[in-house]
Amino acid sequence: MKTSYLSILTAVLALLALLTLPAIRAGAQNLSVSTNAVGYINYGTLNAEASVSVARQWTVTAGVKYNPFRFTAGEDAHEVNNRQRLFAAGARFWPWHVYSGWWIAGKLQYQEYNQGGITSPLTQEGDRIGLGATVGYTYMLARHLNLEFGLGGWAGADFYTRYECPTCGLTLEEGRKAFILPNDIIVAISYIF
């Protein structure tokens, strides 16, 4: 099941890339890369997003988050992890101009995750696929440098397995459920090409 979701997302990202190639014009500020500083607070989650301007008020985006880290915490040295691989593709609407001012975004997102030991010994892993929405504001610091702020959430389907602890492997429950979760708390630095 994981492979089919990943192949669908790969196809969507490839299609978005092909659709944006004609939009790349010489001399215009139409490409940006960014990273969200708040993401690193989430147990060191590495993240990046790229966007391409396709019209005066529209950009298409592709983003990734990756966290392979495990930690030990407390006197009993129990394992804590919030590992994930997340891939997203979407679009942003800018009422004024791209890369300046307010914006609203929508995206399709896939996440493979393993979370456990944070508030209890229970661990859950699985795959999530869904749609997200984010609103934000971009402040221009310099000609090629922006500071972005935003908030967002996402909803979709979660295919999960719940375990008694991060290392024991005793399965408590398996299933599928709908979810609504916060997704983006953004304080990002963006470089505009």
C-alpha positions as CSV (number, residue, x, y, z in Angstrom):
1,M,0.0,0.0,0.0
2,K,2.9,2.4,0.8
3,T,4.3,2.0,-2.7
4,S,1.0,2.9,-4.5
5,Y,0.7,6.2,-2.5
6,L,4.3,7.0,-3.1
7,S,4.0,6.4,-6.8
8,I,0.9,8.5,-7.1
9,L,2.6,11.4,-5.3
10,T,5.7,11.0,-7.5
11,A,3.5,11.2,-10.6
12,V,1.8,14.4,-9.3
13,L,5.2,16.0,-8.5
14,A,6.5,15.1,-12.0
15,L,3.4,16.5,-13.6
16,L,3.8,19.8,-11.6
17,A,7.4,20.0,-12.6
18,L,6.5,19.6,-16.3
19,L,3.8,22.2,-16.1
20,T,6.1,24.7,-14.6
21,L,9.0,24.4,-17.0
22,P,7.4,26.9,-19.5
23,A,7.0,29.4,-16.6
24,I,10.7,29.7,-16.0
25,R,11.7,33.0,-17.6
26,A,15.1,34.6,-17.6
27,G,15.6,37.8,-15.5
28,A,12.4,37.4,-13.4
29,Q,12.2,36.5,-9.7
30,N,10.3,33.3,-10.3
31,L,12.0,30.5,-8.2
32,S,12.4,30.3,-4.5
33,V,13.8,27.8,-2.0
34,S,13.0,27.9,1.7
35,T,13.4,26.1,5.0
36,N,11.2,26.4,8.1
37,A,13.1,27.1,11.3
38,V,10.2,25.8,13.5
39,G,10.5,22.4,11.8
40,Y,13.9,21.9,13.3
41,I,12.4,22.3,16.8
42,N,10.3,19.2,16.1
43,Y,13.1,16.8,17.1
44,G,15.4,18.0,14.4
45,T,13.1,17.5,11.4
46,L,14.9,18.6,8.3
47,N,12.8,20.4,5.7
48,A,12.9,22.3,2.4
49,E,10.4,23.7,0.0
50,A,10.8,25.0,-3.6
51,S,8.4,27.1,-5.5
52,V,8.1,28.4,-9.1
53,S,6.0,31.4,-10.2
54,V,3.6,30.4,-12.9
55,A,1.6,33.6,-13.1
56,R,1.6,37.1,-11.4
57,Q,-0.4,35.7,-8.4
58,W,0.3,32.0,-8.5
59,T,3.2,29.7,-7.5
60,V,3.4,25.9,-7.5
61,T,5.3,24.3,-4.6
62,A,7.0,21.0,-3.7
63,G,8.2,20.3,-0.2
64,V,9.9,17.6,1.9
65,K,10.3,16.9,5.6
66,Y,12.7,14.2,6.9
67,N,13.4,13.1,10.4
68,P,15.4,9.8,10.9
69,F,16.4,10.6,14.5
70,R,15.7,8.6,17.7
71,F,16.4,9.9,21.2
72,T,16.6,8.5,24.7
73,A,15.0,10.4,27.6
74,G,14.5,10.3,31.3
75,E,16.1,8.2,34.0
76,D,14.7,5.0,32.6
77,A,16.3,5.9,29.2
78,H,13.1,5.1,27.2
79,E,13.2,5.8,23.5
80,V,11.5,8.9,22.0
81,N,11.0,9.4,18.3
82,N,9.0,11.5,15.9
83,R,10.5,10.1,12.7
84,Q,8.9,10.9,9.4
85,R,9.2,11.2,5.6
86,L,6.8,13.7,4.1
87,F,6.3,14.8,0.5
88,A,3.9,17.6,-0.5
89,A,2.9,19.3,-3.8
90,G,0.6,22.3,-4.1
91,A,0.0,25.9,-5.1
92,R,-0.1,29.3,-3.5
93,F,-2.3,32.2,-4.4
94,W,-0.8,35.7,-3.7
95,P,-3.4,38.5,-3.8
96,W,-0.7,41.2,-4.5
97,H,2.4,39.7,-6.2
98,V,4.2,36.4,-5.8
99,Y,6.7,36.3,-3.0
100,S,5.3,39.4,-1.3
101,G,2.5,39.9,1.3
102,W,-0.4,37.7,2.2
103,W,-0.9,34.2,0.6
104,I,-3.1,31.2,0.9
105,A,-2.0,27.7,-0.1
106,G,-3.4,24.2,-0.8
107,K,-1.5,21.0,-1.1
108,L,-1.6,17.2,-1.5
109,Q,0.6,15.5,1.1
110,Y,1.9,12.0,1.9
111,Q,3.6,11.1,5.2
112,E,5.3,7.9,6.4
113,Y,5.7,8.3,10.2
114,N,6.8,6.6,13.4
115,Q,5.9,8.5,16.6
116,G,6.3,7.2,20.1
117,G,7.6,7.7,23.7
118,I,6.8,11.4,23.6
119,T,4.0,11.6,26.1
120,S,3.5,7.8,26.8
121,P,5.3,4.6,25.9
122,L,2.7,3.9,23.1
123,T,4.1,4.1,19.6
124,Q,2.2,4.5,16.3
125,E,3.5,4.2,12.8
126,G,1.9,4.3,9.4
127,D,1.1,6.2,6.3
128,R,-1.1,9.3,6.0
129,I,-2.3,10.9,2.8
130,G,-4.5,14.0,2.6
131,L,-5.1,17.6,1.7
132,G,-3.7,20.6,3.5
133,A,-4.4,24.4,3.7
134,T,-2.2,27.1,5.0
135,V,-2.4,30.9,5.2
136,G,0.5,33.2,5.8
137,Y,2.4,36.4,5.2
138,T,5.8,37.0,3.5
139,Y,7.9,39.9,4.5
140,M,10.6,41.0,2.1
141,L,14.0,41.5,3.9
142,A,16.1,42.2,0.8
143,R,15.8,41.8,-2.9
144,H,16.4,38.0,-2.8
145,L,15.6,37.2,0.9
146,N,12.2,36.8,2.5
147,L,10.8,35.9,5.9
148,E,7.6,33.9,5.9
149,F,5.0,33.3,8.7
150,G,2.1,31.0,8.4
151,L,-0.3,28.5,10.0
152,G,-2.0,25.5,8.5
153,G,-3.5,22.1,8.9
154,W,-4.4,19.0,6.9
155,A,-6.9,16.2,6.8
156,G,-7.1,12.8,5.2
157,A,-6.7,9.0,5.8
158,D,-4.3,7.4,8.3
159,F,-3.3,3.7,7.8
160,Y,-1.7,2.9,11.2
161,T,-0.3,0.3,13.5
162,R,-0.1,1.0,17.3
163,Y,2.5,-0.7,19.5
164,E,2.9,-1.0,23.2
165,C,6.3,0.7,23.2
166,P,8.9,2.0,20.7
167,T,11.2,-1.0,20.9
168,C,9.1,-4.0,22.1
169,G,7.1,-4.6,18.9
170,L,3.9,-5.9,20.6
171,T,1.1,-4.9,18.3
172,L,-2.0,-3.4,20.0
173,E,-4.1,-2.3,17.1
174,E,-4.0,-1.9,13.3
175,G,-6.5,0.1,11.2
176,R,-7.5,3.0,9.1
177,K,-9.0,6.2,10.3
178,A,-9.7,9.8,9.1
179,F,-7.7,12.6,10.7
180,I,-7.5,16.3,11.1
181,L,-4.2,17.6,12.3
182,P,-2.2,20.8,12.6
183,N,0.6,20.7,10.0
184,D,2.4,24.0,9.5
185,I,3.7,26.5,12.0
186,I,5.9,28.5,9.7
187,V,8.7,30.9,10.5
188,A,10.8,30.3,7.3
189,I,13.6,32.0,5.5
190,S,13.3,32.0,1.7
191,Y,15.8,32.8,-1.0
192,I,14.4,34.1,-4.3
193,F,16.3,33.5,-7.5
